Amino acid sequence: MEYSIQMSAADNTGNHIKAFVSVVFGDSFKVTKIEVLENKEGKNVVAMPGSRTKERDENNQPVFKNICNLVTKEFRQELYGNILQLYDEMERQERQKLIKKQEINLHQNLWYG
């Protein structure tokens, strides 16, 4: 199945949401509000768009239900794997930009300091 993935980093660094994702299938169907989240174990996971229900879990937290579901395990693994791979690449590029910025600031401080 042909699809493209668009991703933008979440601005809030203290939140468990790391990125927002949209997937376009062919030229016909777009799914938005997919999220890359950091779970309690610190692992990045993909969450499909969901809606809040009136249900509560064992910790009295609201329960969310997915609005759309991937039908096969194989396609879910492929799509989630590609989303997480793209997120890892985006994160790596952001770290490199930060390192270069710090090197420039260090050089300026030493030169003009």
C-alpha positions as CSV (number, residue, x, y, z in Angstrom):
1,M,0.0,0.0,0.0
2,E,1.3,3.4,-1.0
3,Y,1.3,6.1,1.7
4,S,3.3,9.1,2.9
5,I,4.0,10.3,6.4
6,Q,4.2,13.9,7.6
7,M,5.5,14.7,11.1
8,S,6.0,17.7,13.3
9,A,7.7,17.8,16.6
10,A,5.5,18.7,19.7
11,D,6.6,22.0,21.2
12,N,6.1,21.0,24.8
13,T,9.2,19.2,26.1
14,G,7.6,18.2,29.5
15,N,4.8,16.3,27.9
16,H,4.7,12.6,26.9
17,I,3.6,13.7,23.4
18,K,6.7,13.8,21.2
19,A,5.3,14.4,17.7
20,F,2.2,14.8,15.7
21,V,1.7,12.7,12.6
22,S,-0.5,12.6,9.5
23,V,-0.6,9.7,7.0
24,V,-1.9,10.1,3.4
25,F,-2.9,6.8,1.7
26,G,-2.5,7.1,-2.0
27,D,-4.0,10.4,-3.0
28,S,-7.3,9.6,-1.5
29,F,-7.4,9.3,2.3
30,K,-5.7,11.3,5.1
31,V,-5.5,10.3,8.8
32,T,-4.5,13.1,11.2
33,K,-3.9,13.3,14.9
34,I,-1.7,10.3,15.1
35,E,0.8,10.8,17.9
36,V,4.3,9.6,18.9
37,L,4.2,9.2,22.7
38,E,6.7,8.3,25.3
39,N,5.2,5.6,27.6
40,K,5.9,5.0,31.3
41,E,8.9,2.9,30.5
42,G,10.4,5.7,28.4
43,K,9.8,3.9,25.1
44,N,8.3,5.7,22.1
45,V,5.0,4.3,20.8
46,V,2.4,5.3,18.2
47,A,-1.1,6.2,19.2
48,M,-3.9,6.3,16.6
49,P,-6.5,9.1,16.8
50,G,-8.9,8.5,19.6
51,S,-11.8,9.9,21.5
52,R,-12.4,10.2,25.2
53,T,-15.1,7.9,26.6
54,K,-17.1,8.1,29.8
55,E,-15.2,5.0,31.1
56,R,-12.5,5.2,33.7
57,D,-9.5,2.8,34.2
58,E,-8.3,1.3,37.4
59,N,-6.5,4.5,38.3
60,N,-9.7,6.5,37.6
61,Q,-8.1,8.0,34.4
62,P,-10.3,8.5,31.3
63,V,-10.3,5.7,28.8
64,F,-9.7,6.6,25.1
65,K,-10.9,4.5,22.1
66,N,-9.3,4.6,18.7
67,I,-11.3,6.2,16.0
68,C,-9.6,4.2,13.2
69,N,-7.9,0.9,13.4
70,L,-5.3,-0.9,11.3
71,V,-6.8,-4.2,10.2
72,T,-3.8,-6.5,10.0
73,K,-0.9,-7.0,12.4
74,E,1.6,-6.9,9.5
75,F,0.5,-3.5,8.2
76,R,0.3,-2.1,11.8
77,Q,3.9,-3.2,12.4
78,E,5.0,-1.7,9.0
79,L,3.3,1.7,9.5
80,Y,4.2,2.1,13.2
81,G,7.8,1.0,12.4
82,N,8.0,3.6,9.6
83,I,6.6,6.3,11.9
84,L,9.0,5.6,14.7
85,Q,11.9,5.4,12.2
86,L,11.0,8.8,10.9
87,Y,10.7,10.2,14.5
88,D,14.1,8.8,15.4
89,E,15.6,10.5,12.3
90,M,13.9,13.8,13.1
91,E,15.1,13.6,16.7
92,R,18.7,12.8,15.5
93,Q,18.6,15.9,13.2
94,E,17.3,18.1,16.0
95,R,20.2,16.9,18.3
96,Q,22.7,17.7,15.6
97,K,21.3,21.2,15.2
98,L,21.5,21.7,18.9
99,I,25.1,20.5,19.1
100,K,26.1,22.8,16.2
101,K,24.3,25.7,17.9
102,Q,26.2,25.0,21.1
103,E,29.5,24.8,19.3
104,I,28.8,28.2,17.6
105,N,27.9,29.7,20.9
106,L,31.0,28.3,22.6
107,H,33.2,29.6,19.7
108,Q,31.6,33.0,20.0
109,N,32.1,33.1,23.8
110,L,35.8,32.1,23.4
111,W,36.4,34.6,20.6
112,Y,34.5,37.6,22.0
113,G,34.5,36.5,25.6
